């Protein structure tokens, strides 16, 4: 079973993603801010992180920087409404190769999740 950490501060979106992924057989966990997500990655191993960038407490970029500086190279799929070119460019520094633009359809997210895990 794949364990996926959903890092999203919008409760309805996080629950929508979690519900869909659970139906597909994934084990999911939700963190609503970057600090909580960091804590969770220290206590549990995940196969994938779905990451929003505009997070409270610690934003997505800072979360990624801290995560990578600790040597954690878990695959990350960025979910963002921000400019794709700038996001991709900045994400390369953190070894992020997968992105999905908000708003998205669940089937498109699922496709990106499966590609990230393969």
Secondary structure, 3 states (H helix, E strand, C coil): CCEEEEECCCHHHHHHHHHHHHHCCCEEEEECCHHHHHHHHHHCCCCEEEEECCCCCCCHHHHHHHHHHCCCCCCEEEEECCCHHHHHHHHHCCCCCEEEECCCCHHHHHHHHHHHHC
